[in-house]
Amino acid sequence: MYLLYIAIFSALGGMARYGVSLILPSDTFPLATLAVNLLGCFLLALITQSFAKHTRFSQEMITAMGTGFVGSFTTFSSFSVENIHLLQAGAYAEAFLYIAISLIGGLAAAALGYKVSKRWDKRSA
């Protein structure tokens, strides 16, 4: 059953990723990848912190959501390739900005996800 959960959440994450790429333009700056990676950092912190404390979610389900959905929703490989394209095009400022926002924003998004999960825990207690 565990592998089925991962497969289902992976399919949903991949479809969500594709949907974001249709909505956000990424002609000159990889905005779609940046958005999904930042949102993925937030979601992973939220899922692992908040859902893990509620008994209605099994550990297999939580892992499947984190690994399956968030894992297929976010993409480090696209982040890397897009940075290479920016650097090869001589867009050094954009590449630096993309890297900085991804790293700092990813940590900030994860911290925010953690704080949101703590608030949810206080409300449900």
N, CA, C and O atoms as a GROMACS GRO file, in nm:
protein
  500
    1MET      N    1   0.081  -0.119   0.000
    1MET     CA    2   0.000   0.000   0.000
    1MET      C    3   0.086   0.126   0.000
    1MET      O    4   0.050   0.228  -0.059
    2TYR      N    5   0.200   0.118   0.067
    2TYR     CA    6   0.292   0.230   0.077
    2TYR      C    7   0.337   0.279  -0.061
    2TYR      O    8   0.338   0.399  -0.088
    3LEU      N    9   0.375   0.186  -0.147
    3LEU     CA   10   0.419   0.224  -0.282
    3LEU      C   11   0.305   0.284  -0.364
    3LEU      O   12   0.328   0.371  -0.448
    4LEU      N   13   0.184   0.239  -0.340
    4LEU     CA   14   0.069   0.298  -0.408
    4LEU      C   15   0.049   0.443  -0.364
    4LEU      O   16   0.021   0.529  -0.447
    5TYR      N   17   0.063   0.470  -0.234
    5TYR     CA   18   0.055   0.608  -0.184
    5TYR      C   19   0.160   0.696  -0.252
    5TYR      O   20   0.129   0.807  -0.298
    6ILE      N   21   0.282   0.647  -0.259
    6ILE     CA   22   0.389   0.726  -0.321
    6ILE      C   23   0.358   0.751  -0.468
    6ILE      O   24   0.377   0.862  -0.517
    7ALA      N   25   0.310   0.650  -0.537
    7ALA     CA   26   0.276   0.665  -0.679
    7ALA      C   27   0.165   0.768  -0.700
    7ALA      O   28   0.173   0.851  -0.790
    8ILE      N   29   0.063   0.761  -0.618
    8ILE     CA   30  -0.049   0.855  -0.631
    8ILE      C   31  -0.003   0.998  -0.603
    8ILE      O   32  -0.032   1.089  -0.681
    9PHE      N   33   0.068   1.017  -0.493
    9PHE     CA   34   0.115   1.152  -0.459
    9PHE      C   35   0.219   1.203  -0.558
    9PHE      O   36   0.225   1.323  -0.584
   10SER      N   37   0.300   1.114  -0.613
   10SER     CA   38   0.397   1.155  -0.715
   10SER      C   39   0.326   1.205  -0.840
   10SER      O   40   0.366   1.306  -0.899
   11ALA      N   41   0.223   1.134  -0.880
   11ALA     CA   42   0.146   1.177  -0.997
   11ALA      C   43   0.080   1.312  -0.973
   11ALA      O   44   0.081   1.399  -1.060
   12LEU      N   45   0.025   1.330  -0.855
   12LEU     CA   46  -0.038   1.458  -0.821
   12LEU      C   47   0.064   1.572  -0.816
   12LEU      O   48   0.036   1.682  -0.864
   13GLY      N   49   0.180   1.546  -0.759
   13GLY     CA   50   0.285   1.647  -0.753
   13GLY      C   51   0.337   1.685  -0.890
   13GLY      O   52   0.360   1.803  -0.917
   14GLY      N   53   0.354   1.587  -0.976
   14GLY     CA   54   0.399   1.615  -1.112
   14GLY      C   55   0.297   1.696  -1.191
   14GLY      O   56   0.333   1.786  -1.266
   15MET      N   57   0.170   1.664  -1.173
   15MET     CA   58   0.065   1.740  -1.241
   15MET      C   59   0.057   1.882  -1.188
   15MET      O   60   0.037   1.977  -1.264
   16ALA      N   61   0.073   1.897  -1.058
   16ALA     CA   62   0.071   2.031  -0.999
   16ALA      C   63   0.189   2.114  -1.049
   16ALA      O   64   0.176   2.233  -1.078
   17ARG      N   65   0.304   2.050  -1.060
   17ARG     CA   66   0.425   2.117  -1.113
   17ARG      C   67   0.401   2.164  -1.255
   17ARG      O   68   0.434   2.277  -1.289
   18TYR      N   69   0.343   2.079  -1.337
   18TYR     CA   70   0.314   2.116  -1.475
   18TYR      C   71   0.213   2.231  -1.479
   18TYR      O   72   0.227   2.323  -1.560
   19GLY      N   73   0.113   2.227  -1.392
   19GLY     CA   74   0.014   2.333  -1.386
   19GLY      C   75   0.076   2.468  -1.354
   19GLY      O   76   0.041   2.570  -1.413
   20VAL      N   77   0.168   2.469  -1.259
   20VAL     CA   78   0.237   2.594  -1.223
   20VAL      C   79   0.318   2.645  -1.341
   20VAL      O   80   0.323   2.766  -1.365
   21SER      N   81   0.382   2.554  -1.414
   21SER     CA   82   0.463   2.598  -1.530
   21SER      C   83   0.376   2.657  -1.640
   21SER      O   84   0.425   2.737  -1.720
   22LEU      N   85   0.249   2.619  -1.647
   22LEU     CA   86   0.157   2.677  -1.745
   22LEU      C   87   0.111   2.816  -1.701
   22LEU      O   88   0.084   2.902  -1.785
   23ILE      N   89   0.101   2.837  -1.571
   23ILE     CA   90   0.049   2.963  -1.517
   23ILE      C   91   0.156   3.072  -1.511
   23ILE      O   92   0.129   3.186  -1.547
   24LEU      N   93   0.276   3.036  -1.467
   24LEU     CA   94   0.382   3.136  -1.448
   24LEU      C   95   0.476   3.140  -1.568
   24LEU      O   96   0.532   3.037  -1.606
   25PRO      N   97   0.493   3.255  -1.626
   25PRO     CA   98   0.585   3.266  -1.740
   25PRO      C   99   0.731   3.252  -1.695
   25PRO      O  100   0.770   3.302  -1.590
   26SER      N  101   0.808   3.184  -1.774
   26SER     CA  102   0.950   3.165  -1.741
   26SER      C  103   1.036   3.189  -1.864
   26SER      O  104   1.130   3.113  -1.892
   27ASP      N  105   1.005   3.294  -1.937
   27ASP     CA  106   1.079   3.323  -2.061
   27ASP      C  107   1.223   3.367  -2.033
   27ASP      O  108   1.317   3.311  -2.090
   28THR      N  109   1.240   3.466  -1.947
   28THR     CA  110   1.375   3.517  -1.921
   28THR      C  111   1.426   3.480  -1.783
   28THR      O  112   1.547   3.475  -1.761
   29PHE      N  113   1.336   3.454  -1.691
   29PHE     CA  114   1.374   3.416  -1.555
   29PHE      C  115   1.291   3.295  -1.515
   29PHE      O  116   1.171   3.292  -1.540
   30PRO      N  117   1.354   3.194  -1.455
   30PRO     CA  118   1.282   3.069  -1.422
   30PRO      C  119   1.187   3.084  -1.303
   30PRO      O  120   1.208   3.023  -1.198
   31LEU      N  121   1.084   3.164  -1.321
   31LEU     CA  122   0.990   3.194  -1.214
   31LEU      C  123   0.911   3.072  -1.169
   31LEU      O  124   0.886   3.055  -1.049
   32ALA      N  125   0.870   2.987  -1.262
   32ALA     CA  126   0.791   2.869  -1.226
   32ALA      C  127   0.869   2.774  -1.136
   32ALA      O  128   0.817   2.726  -1.036
   33THR      N  129   0.993   2.747  -1.171
   33THR     CA  130   1.075   2.658  -1.088
   33THR      C  131   1.102   2.719  -0.952
   33THR      O  132   1.098   2.650  -0.851
   34LEU      N  133   1.129   2.848  -0.950
   34LEU     CA  134   1.151   2.916  -0.823
   34LEU      C  135   1.027   2.904  -0.735
   34LEU      O  136   1.038   2.873  -0.616
   35ALA      N  137   0.911   2.929  -0.792
   35ALA     CA  138   0.786   2.923  -0.715
   35ALA      C  139   0.760   2.784  -0.660
   35ALA      O  140   0.724   2.770  -0.542
   36VAL      N  141   0.775   2.680  -0.742
   36VAL     CA  142   0.746   2.545  -0.692
   36VAL      C  143   0.849   2.502  -0.588
   36VAL      O  144   0.815   2.431  -0.493
   37ASN      N  145   0.973   2.542  -0.605
   37ASN     CA  146   1.074   2.504  -0.507
   37ASN      C  147   1.051   2.573  -0.372
   37ASN      O  148   1.068   2.511  -0.267
   38LEU      N  149   1.013   2.701  -0.375
   38LEU     CA  150   0.984   2.772  -0.250
   38LEU      C  151   0.859   2.715  -0.184
   38LEU      O  152   0.856   2.693  -0.063
   39LEU      N  153   0.756   2.693  -0.264
   39LEU     CA  154   0.633   2.635  -0.210
   39LEU      C  155   0.660   2.493  -0.157
   39LEU      O  156   0.603   2.453  -0.056
   40GLY      N  157   0.744   2.419  -0.225
   40GLY     CA  158   0.780   2.285  -0.180
   40GLY      C  159   0.850   2.286  -0.045
   40GLY      O  160   0.824   2.200   0.038
   41CYS      N  161   0.938   2.383  -0.023
   41CYS     CA  162   1.004   2.396   0.108
   41CYS      C  163   0.902   2.421   0.218
   41CYS      O  164   0.909   2.362   0.325
   42PHE      N  165   0.807   2.509   0.189
   42PHE     CA  166   0.700   2.538   0.285
   42PHE      C  167   0.617   2.412   0.313
   42PHE      O  168   0.593   2.377   0.428
   43LEU      N  169   0.574   2.346   0.207
   43LEU     CA  170   0.488   2.228   0.222
   43LEU      C  171   0.557   2.113   0.295
   43LEU      O  172   0.496   2.046   0.378
   44LEU      N  173   0.685   2.091   0.265
   44LEU     CA  174   0.755   1.981   0.330
   44LEU      C  175   0.766   2.004   0.480
   44LEU      O  176   0.747   1.912   0.559
   45ALA      N  177   0.798   2.127   0.519
   45ALA     CA  178   0.804   2.158   0.663
   45ALA      C  179   0.667   2.143   0.727
   45ALA      O  180   0.655   2.089   0.837
   46LEU      N  181   0.565   2.191   0.659
   46LEU     CA  182   0.429   2.181   0.711
   46LEU      C  183   0.386   2.035   0.727
   46LEU      O  184   0.332   1.997   0.830
   47ILE      N  185   0.411   1.955   0.624
   47ILE     CA  186   0.372   1.814   0.627
   47ILE      C  187   0.446   1.738   0.736
   47ILE      O  188   0.385   1.666   0.814
   48THR      N  189   0.576   1.754   0.740
   48THR     CA  190   0.653   1.676   0.836
   48THR      C  191   0.631   1.720   0.979
   48THR      O  192   0.640   1.638   1.071
   49GLN      N  193   0.603   1.848   1.001
   49GLN     CA  194   0.583   1.896   1.138
   49GLN      C  195   0.440   1.880   1.186
   49GLN      O  196   0.416   1.829   1.296
   50SER      N  197   0.346   1.922   1.106
   50SER     CA  198   0.207   1.925   1.152
   50SER      C  199   0.138   1.790   1.138
   50SER      O  200   0.076   1.741   1.233
   51PHE      N  201   0.147   1.731   1.021
   51PHE     CA  202   0.076   1.606   0.998
   51PHE      C  203   0.130   1.492   1.083
   51PHE      O  204   0.056   1.402   1.121
   52ALA      N  205   0.258   1.497   1.114
   52ALA     CA  206   0.319   1.389   1.191
   52ALA      C  207   0.262   1.382   1.332
   52ALA      O  208   0.268   1.277   1.396
   53LYS      N  209   0.206   1.492   1.382
   53LYS     CA  210   0.154   1.493   1.519
   53LYS      C  211   0.009   1.448   1.528
   53LYS      O  212  -0.044   1.427   1.638
   54HIS      N  213  -0.054   1.432   1.414
   54HIS     CA  214  -0.194   1.391   1.414
   54HIS      C  215  -0.203   1.242   1.383
   54HIS      O  216  -0.150   1.196   1.282
   55THR      N  217  -0.270   1.169   1.468
   55THR     CA  218  -0.274   1.024   1.455
   55THR      C  219  -0.354   0.976   1.336
   55THR      O  220  -0.342   0.860   1.296
   56ARG      N  221  -0.437   1.063   1.277
   56ARG     CA  222  -0.518   1.018   1.163
   56ARG      C  223  -0.433   0.997   1.037
   56ARG      O  224  -0.481   0.939   0.939
   57PHE      N  225  -0.308   1.043   1.039
   57PHE     CA  226  -0.218   1.023   0.926
   57PHE      C  227  -0.113   0.920   0.964
   57PHE      O  228  -0.040   0.939   1.062
   58SER      N  229  -0.105   0.813   0.889
   58SER     CA  230  -0.003   0.713   0.916
   58SER      C  231   0.134   0.765   0.872
   58SER      O  232   0.143   0.857   0.791
   59GLN      N  233   0.238   0.707   0.927
   59GLN     CA  234   0.373   0.748   0.888
   59GLN      C  235   0.397   0.722   0.740
   59GLN      O  236   0.466   0.800   0.674
   60GLU      N  237   0.340   0.616   0.687
   60GLU     CA  238   0.353   0.586   0.545
   60GLU      C  239   0.288   0.696   0.459
   60GLU      O  240   0.342   0.735   0.356
   61MET      N  241   0.171   0.745   0.503
   61MET     CA  242   0.100   0.850   0.430
   61MET      C  243   0.179   0.981   0.434
   61MET      O  244   0.190   1.050   0.333
   62ILE      N  245   0.234   1.014   0.550
   62ILE     CA  246   0.313   1.137   0.563
   62ILE      C  247   0.438   1.130   0.476
   62ILE      O  248   0.471   1.226   0.408
   63THR      N  249   0.505   1.018   0.479
   63THR     CA  250   0.624   1.000   0.396
   63THR      C  251   0.588   1.004   0.248
   63THR      O  252   0.662   1.062   0.168
   64ALA      N  253   0.476   0.944   0.211
   64ALA     CA  254   0.432   0.946   0.071
   64ALA      C  255   0.400   1.088   0.026
   64ALA      O  256   0.430   1.126  -0.088
   65MET      N  257   0.338   1.167   0.114
   65MET     CA  258   0.310   1.306   0.078
   65MET      C  259   0.439   1.385   0.060
   65MET      O  260   0.455   1.459  -0.036
   66GLY      N  261   0.532   1.367   0.153
   66GLY     CA  262   0.658   1.440   0.145
   66GLY      C  263   0.744   1.392   0.029
   66GLY      O  264   0.791   1.473  -0.052
   67THR      N  265   0.765   1.264   0.021
   67THR     CA  266   0.849   1.208  -0.084
   67THR      C  267   0.780   1.211  -0.219
   67THR      O  268   0.840   1.250  -0.320
   68GLY      N  269   0.655   1.168  -0.221
   68GLY     CA  270   0.582   1.159  -0.347
   68GLY      C  271   0.541   1.294  -0.401
   68GLY      O  272   0.587   1.335  -0.508
   69PHE      N  273   0.454   1.364  -0.328
   69PHE     CA  274   0.402   1.491  -0.380
   69PHE      C  275   0.510   1.597  -0.388
   69PHE      O  276   0.537   1.651  -0.495
   70VAL      N  277   0.572   1.628  -0.274
   70VAL     CA  278   0.671   1.736  -0.271
   70VAL      C  279   0.793   1.700  -0.354
   70VAL      O  280   0.852   1.786  -0.420
   71GLY      N  281   0.831   1.574  -0.351
   71GLY     CA  282   0.947   1.530  -0.428
   71GLY      C  283   0.928   1.545  -0.578
   71GLY      O  284   1.022   1.582  -0.649
   72SER      N  285   0.808   1.517  -0.628
   72SER     CA  286   0.785   1.532  -0.772
   72SER      C  287   0.741   1.673  -0.807
   72SER      O  288   0.751   1.713  -0.923
   73PHE      N  289   0.692   1.748  -0.711
   73PHE     CA  290   0.651   1.887  -0.733
   73PHE      C  291   0.773   1.978  -0.748
   73PHE      O  292   0.778   2.062  -0.837
   74THR      N  293   0.871   1.960  -0.662
   74THR     CA  294   0.992   2.042  -0.666
   74THR      C  295   1.095   1.977  -0.758
   74THR      O  296   1.082   1.860  -0.795
   75THR      N  297   1.196   2.055  -0.794
   75THR     CA  298   1.294   1.999  -0.886
   75THR      C  299   1.429   2.068  -0.872
   75THR      O  300   1.444   2.185  -0.909
   76PHE      N  301   1.525   1.995  -0.820
   76PHE     CA  302   1.660   2.049  -0.812
   76PHE      C  303   1.730   2.044  -0.947
   76PHE      O  304   1.813   2.129  -0.978
   77SER      N  305   1.696   1.945  -1.026
   77SER     CA  306   1.762   1.933  -1.157
   77SER      C  307   1.726   2.051  -1.248
   77SER      O  308   1.812   2.104  -1.317
   78SER      N  309   1.600   2.092  -1.248
   78SER     CA  310   1.563   2.209  -1.328
   78SER      C  311   1.631   2.335  -1.276
   78SER      O  312   1.676   2.419  -1.354
   79PHE      N  313   1.638   2.348  -1.145
   79PHE     CA  314   1.709   2.460  -1.084
   79PHE      C  315   1.854   2.466  -1.135
   79PHE      O  316   1.903   2.573  -1.169
   80SER      N  317   1.920   2.352  -1.139
   80SER     CA  318   2.059   2.347  -1.184
   80SER      C  319   2.073   2.380  -1.332
   80SER      O  320   2.158   2.460  -1.371
   81VAL      N  321   1.990   2.319  -1.414
   81VAL     CA  322   1.996   2.342  -1.559
   81VAL      C  323   1.963   2.487  -1.593
   81VAL      O  324   2.029   2.547  -1.677
   82GLU      N  325   1.862   2.542  -1.527
   82GLU     CA  326   1.825   2.681  -1.554
   82GLU      C  327   1.936   2.777  -1.514
   82GLU      O  328   1.957   2.878  -1.580
   83ASN      N  329   2.008   2.746  -1.406
   83ASN     CA  330   2.122   2.829  -1.369
   83ASN      C  331   2.234   2.818  -1.473
   83ASN      O  332   2.298   2.919  -1.504
   84ILE      N  333   2.257   2.702  -1.525
   84ILE     CA  334   2.358   2.685  -1.630
   84ILE      C  335   2.320   2.767  -1.753
   84ILE      O  336   2.405   2.832  -1.812
   85HIS      N  337   2.192   2.763  -1.790
   85HIS     CA  338   2.146   2.842  -1.906
   85HIS      C  339   2.166   2.991  -1.882
   85HIS      O  340   2.210   3.063  -1.971
   86LEU      N  341   2.132   3.036  -1.763
   86LEU     CA  342   2.151   3.178  -1.731
   86LEU      C  343   2.299   3.216  -1.738
   86LEU      O  344   2.334   3.321  -1.793
   87LEU      N  345   2.384   3.132  -1.683
   87LEU     CA  346   2.528   3.161  -1.686
   87LEU      C  347   2.584   3.157  -1.828
   87LEU      O  348   2.665   3.242  -1.864
   88GLN      N  349   2.541   3.060  -1.907
   88GLN     CA  350   2.588   3.052  -2.046
   88GLN      C  351   2.540   3.170  -2.129
   88GLN      O  352   2.606   3.210  -2.225
   89ALA      N  353   2.425   3.225  -2.093
   89ALA     CA  354   2.372   3.341  -2.165
   89ALA      C  355   2.436   3.472  -2.116
   89ALA      O  356   2.405   3.579  -2.168
   90GLY      N  357   2.522   3.462  -2.018
   90GLY     CA  358   2.588   3.581  -1.964
   90GLY      C  359   2.500   3.659  -1.867
   90GLY      O  360   2.532   3.773  -1.834
   91ALA      N  361   2.391   3.600  -1.822
   91ALA     CA  362   2.300   3.666  -1.728
   91ALA      C  363   2.346   3.634  -1.585
   91ALA      O  364   2.277   3.564  -1.511
   92TYR      N  365   2.462   3.687  -1.549
   92TYR     CA  366   2.522   3.655  -1.420
   92TYR      C  367   2.441   3.710  -1.303
   92TYR      O  368   2.427   3.643  -1.201
   93ALA      N  369   2.389   3.829  -1.317
   93ALA     CA  370   2.309   3.888  -1.210
   93ALA      C  371   2.182   3.807  -1.186
   93ALA      O  372   2.143   3.782  -1.072
   94GLU      N  373   2.117   3.765  -1.295
   94GLU     CA  374   1.996   3.686  -1.281
   94GLU      C  375   2.026   3.549  -1.218
   94GLU      O  376   1.949   3.501  -1.135
   95ALA      N  377   2.137   3.489  -1.257
   95ALA     CA  378   2.176   3.360  -1.200
   95ALA      C  379   2.203   3.374  -1.050
   95ALA      O  380   2.158   3.293  -0.970
   96PHE      N  381   2.277   3.478  -1.013
   96PHE     CA  382   2.305   3.501  -0.871
   96PHE      C  383   2.176   3.526  -0.794
   96PHE      O  384   2.158   3.473  -0.684
   97LEU      N  385   2.086   3.607  -0.851
   97LEU     CA  386   1.959   3.636  -0.787
   97LEU      C  387   1.876   3.509  -0.770
   97LEU      O  388   1.817   3.486  -0.665
   98TYR      N  389   1.874   3.427  -0.873
   98TYR     CA  390   1.799   3.301  -0.869
   98TYR      C  391   1.854   3.209  -0.760
   98TYR      O  392   1.777   3.150  -0.683
   99ILE      N  393   1.984   3.197  -0.752
   99ILE     CA  394   2.047   3.113  -0.650
   99ILE      C  395   2.019   3.169  -0.510
   99ILE      O  396   1.982   3.094  -0.419
  100ALA      N  397   2.038   3.299  -0.494
  100ALA     CA  398   2.018   3.361  -0.362
  100ALA      C  399   1.873   3.350  -0.316
  100ALA      O  400   1.848   3.314  -0.201
  101ILE      N  401   1.779   3.380  -0.404
  101ILE     CA  402   1.638   3.369  -0.366
  101ILE      C  403   1.602   3.224  -0.336
  101ILE      O  404   1.528   3.198  -0.242
  102SER      N  405   1.654   3.132  -0.413
  102SER     CA  406   1.625   2.990  -0.391
  102SER      C  407   1.676   2.943  -0.255
  102SER      O  408   1.605   2.875  -0.181
  103LEU      N  409   1.799   2.980  -0.221
  103LEU     CA  410   1.857   2.935  -0.094
  103LEU      C  411   1.795   3.005   0.026
  103LEU      O  412   1.748   2.940   0.120
  104ILE      N  413   1.797   3.136   0.023
  104ILE     CA  414   1.744   3.213   0.137
  104ILE      C  415   1.592   3.198   0.145
  104ILE      O  416   1.536   3.177   0.253
  105GLY      N  417   1.527   3.208   0.030
  105GLY     CA  418   1.381   3.193   0.028
  105GLY      C  419   1.337   3.054   0.068
  105GLY      O  420   1.235   3.038   0.134
  106GLY      N  421   1.414   2.952   0.028
  106GLY     CA  422   1.380   2.815   0.066
  106GLY      C  423   1.388   2.794   0.217
  106GLY      O  424   1.300   2.730   0.275
  107LEU      N  425   1.490   2.848   0.278
  107LEU     CA  426   1.501   2.839   0.424
  107LEU      C  427   1.389   2.918   0.492
  107LEU      O  428   1.331   2.872   0.590
  108ALA      N  429   1.359   3.035   0.439
  108ALA     CA  430   1.251   3.117   0.496
  108ALA      C  431   1.116   3.047   0.479
  108ALA      O  432   1.034   3.048   0.571
  109ALA      N  433   1.093   2.987   0.364
  109ALA     CA  434   0.966   2.917   0.340
  109ALA      C  435   0.953   2.796   0.432
  109ALA      O  436   0.844   2.770   0.484
  110ALA      N  437   1.061   2.724   0.454
  110ALA     CA  438   1.058   2.610   0.546
  110ALA      C  439   1.031   2.658   0.689
  110ALA      O  440   0.955   2.595   0.762
  111ALA      N  441   1.094   2.768   0.728
  111ALA     CA  442   1.070   2.823   0.862
  111ALA      C  443   0.924   2.866   0.877
  111ALA      O  444   0.864   2.846   0.982
  112LEU      N  445   0.870   2.926   0.772
  112LEU     CA  446   0.729   2.966   0.776
  112LEU      C  447   0.637   2.845   0.786
  112LEU      O  448   0.540   2.846   0.862
  113GLY      N  449   0.667   2.740   0.711
  113GLY     CA  450   0.589   2.617   0.721
  113GLY      C  451   0.593   2.558   0.859
  113GLY      O  452   0.492   2.508   0.910
  114TYR      N  453   0.709   2.564   0.921
  114TYR     CA  454   0.724   2.515   1.058
  114TYR      C  455   0.641   2.599   1.154
  114TYR      O  456   0.574   2.544   1.242
  115LYS      N  457   0.645   2.732   1.138
  115LYS     CA  458   0.568   2.820   1.227
  115LYS      C  459   0.418   2.801   1.208
  115LYS      O  460   0.343   2.801   1.306
  116VAL      N  461   0.374   2.785   1.085
  116VAL     CA  462   0.232   2.759   1.059
  116VAL      C  463   0.189   2.629   1.125
  116VAL      O  464   0.081   2.621   1.183
  117SER      N  465   0.273   2.526   1.117
  117SER     CA  466   0.238   2.398   1.179
  117SER      C  467   0.230   2.412   1.331
  117SER      O  468   0.146   2.348   1.394
  118LYS      N  469   0.315   2.494   1.389
  118LYS     CA  470   0.310   2.516   1.534
  118LYS      C  471   0.181   2.586   1.574
  118LYS      O  472   0.121   2.554   1.676
  119ARG      N  473   0.137   2.684   1.492
  119ARG     CA  474   0.010   2.752   1.520
  119ARG      C  475  -0.107   2.656   1.510
  119ARG      O  476  -0.198   2.659   1.593
  120TRP      N  477  -0.105   2.570   1.408
  120TRP     CA  478  -0.212   2.472   1.394
  120TRP      C  479  -0.216   2.378   1.515
  120TRP      O  480  -0.323   2.342   1.564
  121ASP      N  481  -0.097   2.341   1.562
  121ASP     CA  482  -0.090   2.252   1.677
  121ASP      C  483  -0.148   2.319   1.801
  121ASP      O  484  -0.217   2.255   1.880
  122LYS      N  485  -0.120   2.448   1.819
  122LYS     CA  486  -0.174   2.521   1.935
  122LYS      C  487  -0.326   2.530   1.927
  122LYS      O  488  -0.395   2.519   2.029
  123ARG      N  489  -0.380   2.551   1.808
  123ARG     CA  490  -0.524   2.563   1.791
  123ARG      C  491  -0.595   2.430   1.815
  123ARG      O  492  -0.706   2.427   1.868
  124SER      N  493  -0.531   2.321   1.776
  124SER     CA  494  -0.596   2.190   1.791
  124SER      C  495  -0.577   2.131   1.930
  124SER      O  496  -0.640   2.031   1.964
  125ALA      N  497  -0.491   2.192   2.010
  125ALA     CA  498  -0.466   2.140   2.146
  125ALA      C  499  -0.573   2.182   2.246
  125ALA      O  500  -0.566   2.146   2.363
   0.00000   0.00000   0.00000
